[in-house]
Amino acid sequence: MDPKSLNFEAIGTHWQIDIWEDSPLFDEVNFFAKLKMRIEEFEQIYSRFREDSWFRQICNESGSYELPSDAKILFELYVEFYELTNGIFTPLIAQTLVDAGYDSKYSLQSKKEISKPKKLEEVLEYKFPKLVVKEKTILDFGACGKGYIIDIVSEMLNEKNVKHFCIDAGGDIFYKSNGVEKMRIGLENPNDFSEVIGIVEISNQSICSSSGSRRKWGKFSHMINPETLESPKDVVATWVVAETAILADALATSLHMVDKKVFLGKYNFEYVIMYADNSVEKSVGFQGELFLKDM
Amino acid sequence: MILSAILTLAFVATGCGVTTPATNSDNSTSTVSTNVNTTTKGNGLGNGNGNGNGNGNGNGMMNGGNGNGMMNRFSYKDGTYSANGEYFAEDKEVIGVSLTVQNDIITDASVTPQARDKTSKGYQLMFVDNFKSQVIGKKIADLKLGKVSGASLTTQGFNNAVSIIKSQATL
């Protein structure tokens, strides 16, 4: 059976949502419209690329705010990762990225000096549902925001009892099936987008990838290490398979800057890390194949 | 020394192979298999083909080992270990291997070719080149794939900005 597909652009990337739903009662047109609306609502709250987004507005001056209910999972992951990575994983990287030219106008012109993120506790005080903004700031949820909205969409499909679907947001994917059907996914070669360097099969899991290969300008990519103020160069691409897309996305970003051992034993995930010299490293349980050079 | 014993074993078993010690967690890590058979032969006689003829002799040397008070959890002491492996091609040849171990995981490895015989040296250099497993790309069109996971397709806004900058930079 061919899936019914919804294609559109949102949160800075191309989306394709496929559902294999054969009930004649299922009104996919109406439902697709709802999904799209939900993604747009998410963007309107969280995106730092929209000057009128809710977070841009509340962070314009100090104040105390009540967070929307969907902020809980996102903030808790950020706090957890911030602590685990000693501040490398931080929403305050936003100003650093803006300074480097990755701003809402995509000026892509770096300032002479780019600023180092402050300590999270100096700027924010979080206790769900309360968020105290202590000084004017800007927040970036790019390290796992896309993964999170994939999970939100996935949950909406679950609520509608759709049992077989695939959400693909620009190469970050969640695939749901009966568990027997698997999705064969190629790992895009960051050096040549017409190629893949391996294949993985997933089912009821997410795979997220992170690579600076498409979003780079000058000496920067959309990832900047808050300690070195440089974009990572040794790692050129990462892939992480996990049960939720928010976790896979957060880990895929982190593995560019933080050693995997920081996360091993704390979360269930499998990974592939590709380095600048084309060498690769994978977790023991990685369910896939890498195309290795003949020796 | 345990590590040099492993090295010796590795030399005997595969000619020159360095294996990552297994760790005890399910989610543990391994560098993609780096078993490389360096068939070292002198003048076409095919000695020392890595199946026992390689008389692996690990002269181990260790430096580093920054004790962190949690030594009991791991089987190996953190640090960088170097060893020279000896084997007989036509004459005795030596290959140097250096491993960095952290929390029982080999985090880096390098090989120094030291062969005197030209042919042996060639093989050792080949081994150095291929020491870390490298990936190659295969055309997406040639594979049956449901999806591709990679760097996000970018928005028109970003792509436009890049092309504007490129045109400004071009005289």
Interface residues (C-beta under 8 A of the other chain):
Chain A: E9 G12 T13 H14 K105 Y106 S107 L108 Q109 K146 C166 D168 A169 G170 G171 D172 I173 Y175 M183 R184 I185 G186 L187 E188 N189 P190 N191 D192 F193 S194 E195 V196 I197 G198 I199 V200 I207 C208 S209 S210 S211 G212 S213 R214 R215 W217 A237 W239 K260 K261 L264 G265 N268 F269 E270 M274 D277 N278 S279 V280 E281 K282 S283 V284 G285 L290 F291 L292 K293 M295
Chain B: S25 D26 N27 S28 T29 S30 T31 V32 V36 Q102 N103 I105 N130 K132 S133 Q134 V135 I136 G137 K138 K139 I140 A141 L143 K144 L145 G146 K147 V148 S149 G150 A151 S152 L153 T154 T155 G157 F158 N160 A161 V162 I165
